């Protein structure tokens, strides 16, 4: 939709700008002038939770305390009487309502942590007598009705978040209920429940309590568009609307609030009815977004909403400073009589005639500014080799079309591989299941960004490499994509930068993000210069000039060493520039995997795989990485803080009051950087039986790798893991089997694959150490034929997601619609079991 061309119009109201969406990029976006120069933000939009122990608030309670505050404590005392005292409560002083309660666990559904039976839940079960998402939602709303004063919201005003709510990892259930008021969504306001091994172990919310607001706007959306036009100096005829004006309710800090609330408990949030509007301008990078007060016409935000951090082909494995290596282009679409999709090894069944492929597949579609890609063959066995080449930007191997560039091949390969990895943990995520648009060789330099629907990478120039030729850059940017589509509540862009950094770290296991971004130049480290990283950030604090100084919030306002500038248009949790402040949580992620878990006697590969699980399974209900009432009072005790959500995933018995299996390492990593929660139980505890470490053998063959391993004590199944990079790189889950062997046929000839196996107990929360990595290089030749079984698991005509379906030692997990495909089976007869 094109915009009306408004010039400067007279609008009554103060044109003030607050914070809202922002472009998450690899580095700070270079100002283009014009619209960029208009971005600014008021501190009132930064309304951080003021999280403190409930007992502290109770002790400070004055005789003049609001009745609602006293009722919260009375309700909490009743909860403790009915469910035991092994619970702790953190309150948000701004709202006067619970931010996060956690403890020994309340039995909700049958699981390892309790003795419930399905018959105990007859009234809440699905049509087929099983626990479903609807079961958990019913339990959550019933809990709110049982303890209404702990939430301060009407259950009828809560809407199920369809992405966050569901089963994760086979032993976790999350329920997130997003708040509305008179049918209007309340931004960043939600209630969350976290269930581990059948027990409710955490609950809480953000921006709870009463809302005093007229839900009827005083101006219409077209007037709000005119206000926006006046602010930007007029809209152009070619400007294109992305959002013409959607109503929501925005929490704001009270006037005069500098981000550290000092007022009376329960009086620290104001609510404003706003229109959100967004447009794009031809030739200007950005999605320009405004929030306009629907009662006063005041502009409350203007920011850029973009997020700026066999078929084979040559790709860069680590950066364009390395020589290209040939790798299979998995899941590429091949036209050969019919449209066929290659397997993970780039293999497809060739028929007579012509086979044609472009750099487009099941999970990734490349759009290259240099041109289109297309490669054909009519010669059996139908090999399509996109080749390798020297040069950069639009240089090609001389075949496959003008769009067969380094960036096109490299981004296609790595983004597809990353989707396989993420789907191993989040198989029901529909965004991961879909096709990602990947734009490369854009005619700009020195950056890359996520724009809400696609990843975007620039050509070389200005002293910078082509960002589509740097794997950790696009692993970072696609992390922003997952952050936008994981169902979690909103967070500051600084937390999203950490999210994207850790997403890259978990694949490469290399601390330097964006290797060779500026060739030959070490990253600045924001006052603590990198010593061995030509990228953007180095997440290992020991690889900086001040090598004994981990990044902490207390350093943010320093004038030397690590420090950041205030930036309300692109902030971290403490309100400092987001790329800079993201160092804090990014270093936590590195420390946990590379420092603290190994220090506890866990081998390196198992340590990284543990962090894979903690990170990906916690995404659905994680928000800001930490809470920051002030830079000297930061903590990880908030509703969606990562310290809290990591521990829920780590727990193995549905009881947080006795610690978790890796609690000490988690606490050490977060506490080193000043963002842990000291009131939690931070000691190691496990109720899992000891699970053995398999001994793996990998034997290469023609078109296959045969794996076998020793049986592990107390194992119920095994995860088969592999990568195509190195023995120490991140692993992808390629199969779950109950036996002690697996034949991998989704391989390409003459490519070295690295394998491991992990034994898992009766509960998915119980797992042993990874088998020592073994490598194998399959030879050429036609791989043995394999077959697939597909179907749908339904109940009452509705597909069931997250159900594990097995046949012949292989298994698959149903999608959001209940569909499944079990692949890699030999010809034969099978019984499929849920």
Secondary structure, 3 states (H helix, E strand, C coil): CECCCCCCCCCCCCECCCCCCCCCECCCCCCCCCHHHHCECCHHHCCCCCEEEHHHHHHHCCCCCCHHHHHHHHHHHHHHHHHCCCEEEEEECCCCEEEEEEEEEEECCCCCCCCCCHHHHHHHCCCCCCCCHHHHHHHHHHHHHHCHHHCCCCHHHEEECCCCCEEECCCEEEEEEEEEECCEEEEEEEEEEEEECCEEEEEEEECCCCCCCCCCCCCCHHHHHHHHHHHCCCCCCCCEEEEEEEEEEEEECCCCCCCCCCCCCCCCCEEEEEEEEEEEECCEEEEEEEEEECCCCCEEEEEECCECCCEEEEECCCCCCCCCEEEECCCEEEECCCEEECCCCCCCCCCCCCEEEEEEECCEEEEECCCCCCEEECCCCCCEECCCCCCCCCCECCCCCCCCEHHHHHHHHHHHHHHHHHHHHCCCCHHHHCCEEEEEEEEEECCEEECCCEEEEEECECCECCHHHCHHHHHHHHHHHHHHCCCCCCCCHHHHHHHHHHHHHHHHCCCEECCCCCCCCCCCHHHCCECCCCCCEECCHHHECCCCCCCCHHHCCCCCCCCCCECCCCECCCCEEHHHHCHHHHHHHHHHHHHHHHHCCCCHHHHHHHHHHHHHHHHHHCCCCCECCCCCCCECCCCCCHHHHHHHHHCCCCCHHHCECCHHHHHHHHHHCCCCCCCCCCCECCCCCCCCCCCEEEEEEECEEEEEECCCCCCCEEEEEEECCCCCCCCEEEEEECCCEEEECCCCCCCEEEEEEEEECCCCCCECCCCCCEEEECECCCCCCCEEEEEECEECCEECCCCEEEECCEEEECCCCCEEEEEEECCCCCCCEC
